[in-house]
Amino acid sequence: MNGNASAPSTSQIATDLGRVIGPLRRAILRSARSAEGLPDLPDAHIQVLRALAERSPQTSGELAAGLNLARPTISNVLRVMTTARLVTRLPGADDLRQAWIAPTDHARDLLERYDRASSALINTVLSGLTTAQLTAVADALPVLQEITIGLAHRADDVD
C-alpha cells in the first residue's frame, strides 16, 4: 500500500473491478440492443466498428494492434463481419495483396444507434445518482482510462 493504512488492498480492488466491469459492459450492450432493436453484435464487432469509425480505412494489422488482438483473431472477426456486410475490404493502391478495411453504411448506422441508445440509458441511470456518486463516477473515469492504458501496455509487453 502507499502509506495509507486505511486504503483498500490493490488485490481486493483488482478483484472487485474485474467483477464489475464485465457485467457492466454486458448490461450496457443488452440494454442498448433492446432499446433500439439492434442485432446481437458481439463486443469484438462493436470494438472493430468503433476503431474504424475513428479512423478508416485501416489494415487488419493496424486494427489488431490498435485493439490489442492477435492477427488471427482479427482475421476471423473480419471474415465474419465481411459476411455480415458490416465491413468492406478495399484493395491496396500499390499492393493488391494488402486489404484496407472500412465500415459499411449499415454498420455506421448500427454503431450510431448503439451509441445513442447506450448514452441515453446511462444518462437515465446517472440522473438517479446523488451528487457525491456522480462526482465519484466522474473522478473514476480518468483512473479507469489509465488502467486501460496500463493493461494495453502489459499486453504489448507479453506479445
C-alpha positions in Angstrom: 0.0 0.0 0.0 1.1 3.6 -0.5 1.5 4.6 3.2 -2.2 4.9 3.9 -3.2 2.2 6.4 -6.9 2.7 5.6 -6.6 2.3 1.8 -8.1 -0.9 0.5 -5.6 -3.5 -0.9 -4.9 -3.4 -4.6 -5.6 -7.1 -4.9 -9.2 -6.6 -3.5 -9.7 -3.6 -5.8 -8.5 -5.6 -8.7 -10.8 -8.5 -7.9 -13.8 -6.1 -7.4 -13.1 -4.2 -10.6 -12.9 -7.4 -12.6 -16.2 -8.5 -11.2 -17.9 -5.2 -12.0 -16.5 -4.3 -15.5 -17.6 -7.4 -17.4 -21.2 -7.3 -16.1 -21.4 -3.5 -16.7 -20.3 -3.9 -20.3 -22.8 -6.7 -20.9 -25.6 -4.7 -19.3 -24.9 -1.7 -21.4 -24.8 -3.9 -24.6 -28.0 -5.7 -23.7 -29.9 -2.6 -22.7 -28.9 -0.7 -25.8 -29.7 -3.6 -28.1 -33.1 -3.9 -26.5 -33.9 -0.2 -26.6 -33.0 0.2 -30.3 -33.9 -3.3 -31.5 -30.3 -3.8 -32.6 -28.9 -7.1 -33.7 -26.9 -9.1 -31.3 -23.4 -7.9 -32.4 -20.5 -9.4 -30.4 -18.5 -7.0 -28.4 -15.5 -7.6 -30.7 -17.5 -6.4 -33.7 -18.5 -3.2 -31.9 -14.9 -2.6 -30.9 -13.8 -3.0 -34.5 -16.5 -0.7 -35.8 -15.6 1.8 -33.1 -12.0 1.7 -34.2 -13.0 2.1 -37.9 -15.3 5.0 -37.0 -12.3 6.8 -35.5 -10.0 6.1 -38.5 -11.0 4.4 -41.7 -9.8 2.6 -43.7 -7.3 0.5 -41.7 -5.4 -2.7 -42.5 -6.2 -5.8 -40.5 -2.7 -5.4 -38.9 -3.5 -1.9 -37.8 -6.8 -3.0 -36.3 -5.1 -5.9 -34.5 -2.5 -3.6 -33.0 -5.0 -0.9 -32.0 -7.4 -3.3 -30.4 -4.6 -5.5 -28.8 -5.8 -8.6 -30.6 -3.8 -11.3 -32.3 -3.8 -11.1 -36.1 -5.5 -14.5 -36.5 -8.2 -13.3 -34.1 -8.8 -10.1 -36.0 -8.8 -12.0 -39.3 -11.5 -14.3 -38.0 -13.6 -11.4 -36.7 -13.2 -9.5 -40.0 -14.2 -12.6 -42.0 -17.5 -12.9 -40.1 -18.0 -9.1 -40.3 -17.5 -9.1 -44.0 -20.0 -11.9 -44.5 -22.5 -10.0 -42.3 -21.9 -6.9 -44.5 -20.6 -4.8 -41.6 -17.2 -4.1 -43.2 -15.8 -4.0 -46.7 -12.4 -4.9 -48.0 -10.7 -2.4 -50.3 -7.6 -3.4 -52.3 -4.4 -1.5 -51.6 -3.5 1.0 -54.3 0.1 -0.1 -54.5 0.0 -3.6 -53.3 -3.1 -5.7 -54.2 -2.2 -8.3 -51.6 -3.0 -5.6 -48.9 -6.6 -5.0 -48.0 -8.0 -1.9 -46.3 -11.0 -2.4 -44.1 -13.8 0.1 -43.9 -17.2 0.0 -42.2 -20.3 -0.2 -44.4 -23.0 2.5 -44.2 -25.2 -0.1 -42.4 -22.5 -0.7 -39.8 -22.1 3.0 -39.2 -25.8 3.3 -38.7 -25.8 0.4 -36.2 -23.0 2.0 -34.3 -24.6 5.4 -34.1 -27.9 3.8 -32.9 -26.0 1.8 -30.3 -24.1 4.8 -29.1 -27.2 6.9 -28.9 -29.2 4.3 -27.0 -26.3 3.4 -24.6 -25.7 7.1 -23.8 -29.4 7.7 -23.2 -29.7 4.7 -20.9 -26.5 5.5 -19.0 -27.7 9.1 -18.6 -31.0 7.9 -17.2 -29.2 5.8 -14.6 -26.7 8.5 -13.8 -29.5 11.0 -13.3 -30.8 8.9 -10.4 -27.4 9.1 -8.5 -26.6 11.5 -5.8 -24.1 14.4 -6.4 -21.5 12.5 -4.4 -22.0 9.4 -6.5 -21.8 11.4 -9.8 -18.6 13.0 -8.6 -17.2 9.6 -7.7 -18.0 8.3 -11.2 -16.6 11.4 -12.9 -13.4 11.2 -10.8 -13.0 7.5 -11.6 -13.1 7.9 -15.4 -9.5 9.2 -15.9 -8.3 6.5 -13.5 -10.1 3.8 -15.5 -8.5 5.2 -18.6 -5.1 4.9 -17.0 -5.9 1.3 -16.0 -6.9 0.6 -19.6 -3.6 2.1 -20.9 -1.6 0.1 -18.4 -3.3 -3.1 -19.3 -2.8 -2.4 -23.0 0.9 -1.8 -22.4 1.3 -5.0 -20.4 -0.4 -6.9 -23.2 2.0 -5.4 -25.7 4.9 -6.5 -23.5 3.6 -10.1 -23.4 3.1 -10.3 -27.1 
